[in-house]
Amino acid sequence: MQPRALRITTWWGKLLYVFGAWFVAGRLLWWMFASIGTPQSNSLVILVPFDLALLVVGARIFRGSGEPVAPPRPWWKMTARRKLSTVLGIIFAVSAAWLTLWLVLSFALGRAVHNSIAEIVSTFVYVLVPAFLYLNSAARLKSEPKPDDFSTAIRF
């Protein structure tokens, strides 16, 4: 007997995952590192890859309406539909543009708010990596056939 795969198919399940990943995992870990006196740049070395891993895991277990739940998604597929991948990619890309503008202006005006290169790099990683992943997914989904197979899986 083959093990059943964990898949999140409902909107509220996806919302719970995102909330849990962002608040519980990310913010509690951040607080834990701060409470033991870990320098912020050192904690970013762990938190940034952890948060990106949560993003990729979410993309692997989320399923859209009409998308089969049993087979794993290809590594590049972030959403079930091209339009959603495009919208999310654009949101992250625009965030990267605004962040760049904000950093340039803050340094030009002498009001640099970031204390380290690690913080700047991690902030860009939070927006540029997801932008690339979602836009790559959108570009590749254009030729993807619409799924119609529904298989058994644990559904939330």
C-alpha positions in Angstrom: 0.0 0.0 0.0 1.3 3.4 -1.0 1.5 6.1 1.7 -1.0 8.9 1.3 0.3 12.3 0.5 -0.5 15.4 2.5 -2.3 17.9 0.2 -4.0 21.2 1.1 -7.0 21.8 -1.2 -9.2 24.2 0.7 -8.8 28.0 1.0 -8.9 27.9 4.8 -6.3 25.1 4.9 -4.0 27.2 2.7 -4.6 30.3 4.9 -3.8 28.2 8.1 -0.6 27.0 6.5 0.5 30.5 5.5 -0.4 31.9 8.9 1.4 29.1 10.6 4.5 29.3 8.4 4.7 33.1 8.7 3.7 33.7 12.3 4.3 30.6 14.3 7.5 29.3 12.5 9.0 32.6 11.4 8.1 35.0 14.2 8.6 32.5 17.0 12.0 31.4 15.7 12.9 35.1 15.3 11.8 35.8 18.9 13.7 32.7 20.2 16.9 33.9 18.5 16.5 37.4 19.9 15.8 36.1 23.4 19.0 34.2 23.6 21.0 37.2 22.3 21.8 35.9 18.8 22.9 38.8 16.5 20.3 39.5 13.9 22.6 38.8 11.0 23.5 35.4 12.4 19.8 34.4 12.9 19.1 35.5 9.3 21.5 32.7 8.1 19.0 30.2 9.5 15.7 32.0 9.1 16.0 33.0 5.4 16.5 29.4 4.1 13.9 28.2 6.6 11.3 30.6 5.3 12.1 29.8 1.7 11.8 26.1 2.4 8.3 26.8 3.9 7.4 28.6 0.7 8.6 25.7 -1.5 6.9 23.1 0.7 3.6 25.1 0.5 3.9 25.1 -3.3 4.4 21.3 -3.2 1.4 20.5 -1.0 -1.2 23.1 -2.1 -3.6 22.0 -4.8 -5.9 24.1 -6.9 -9.4 23.2 -8.0 -9.3 20.6 -10.6 -5.7 19.8 -10.0 -4.9 16.1 -9.2 -3.9 15.6 -5.6 -1.9 12.3 -5.6 1.0 12.9 -7.9 3.7 15.3 -6.7 4.0 18.6 -8.6 7.0 19.1 -10.9 9.7 21.0 -9.1 9.0 24.2 -11.0 5.2 24.3 -10.6 4.3 26.8 -7.8 0.5 27.1 -8.4 -2.2 25.2 -10.3 -2.9 28.1 -12.7 -0.8 30.3 -14.9 -2.7 33.5 -13.9 -2.1 33.0 -10.2 1.6 32.3 -10.7 1.8 35.5 -12.8 0.0 37.6 -10.3 2.1 36.3 -7.4 5.3 36.7 -9.4 4.4 40.3 -10.3 3.6 41.1 -6.6 7.0 39.9 -5.5 8.8 41.6 -8.4 7.1 44.9 -7.7 8.0 44.4 -4.0 11.7 44.0 -5.1 11.5 47.2 -7.1 10.0 49.2 -4.2 12.6 47.7 -1.9 15.4 48.8 -4.2 14.0 52.3 -4.5 13.5 52.6 -0.7 17.1 51.4 -0.1 18.6 53.7 -2.7 16.7 56.7 -1.3 17.4 55.9 2.3 21.2 55.6 1.6 21.1 58.8 -0.5 19.4 60.7 2.2 21.7 59.4 4.9 18.9 57.5 6.6 20.1 54.0 6.2 17.8 51.8 8.3 19.6 48.5 7.8 22.6 47.7 9.9 24.2 45.0 7.9 24.7 43.6 4.5 23.1 40.4 5.7 19.8 42.2 6.4 19.8 43.8 2.9 20.6 40.5 1.2 18.0 38.5 3.1 15.3 41.1 2.4 16.1 40.8 -1.4 16.1 37.0 -1.1 12.6 37.2 0.4 11.2 39.0 -2.7 13.5 38.0 -5.5 13.6 34.2 -5.1 9.7 34.0 -4.9 9.4 36.4 -7.8 11.6 34.2 -9.9 9.9 30.9 -8.8 6.4 32.2 -9.5 7.3 33.9 -12.9 9.1 30.8 -14.0 6.1 28.7 -13.0 3.8 31.1 -15.0 6.1 30.8 -18.1 6.1 27.0 -18.0 2.4 26.6 -17.2 1.4 28.1 -20.5 1.8 24.7 -22.2 0.7 22.6 -19.3 -2.5 20.6 -20.0 -5.5 21.2 -17.6 -5.6 18.3 -15.1 -8.8 16.3 -14.7 -7.6 13.3 -12.6 -8.6 13.3 -8.9 -6.7 10.8 -6.7 -6.9 10.0 -3.1 -5.0 12.0 -0.6 -5.3 13.5 2.9 -7.2 16.8 2.3 -7.5 19.7 4.7 
